[in-house]
Amino acid sequence: MKYLFIVAVLLMFSSCVAVKEYEKVYINAEDMALSARGICKADISSHIYREGAAGANGGKMGGGCGCN
């Protein structure tokens, strides 16, 4: 059991490496950026939830949460 733990710890630490200067160029590559579709999807999703809480009548009544 002790050997299994030591092997597991060694495997975890073997994946930790420092990124070299010439490798940092690829971090800012276009392939690594979020797609516009994902950003728009998150924006539309949050907009839908906010509209539901505002209510549709525009009066001074409570929002879509059920509070009056």
ZIQUI-V317601 format. One record per pair of residues at least 12 apart in sequence whose C-alpha atoms are under 8 Angstrom apart, sorted by sequence separation. I is the first residue (numbers start at 0). J is the second residue. If there is no record, write none. Layout:
# ZIQUI-V317601
i=[I | I]
j=[J | J]
This chain:
# ZIQUI-V317601
i=[51 | 52 | 51]
j=[63 | 64 | 64]
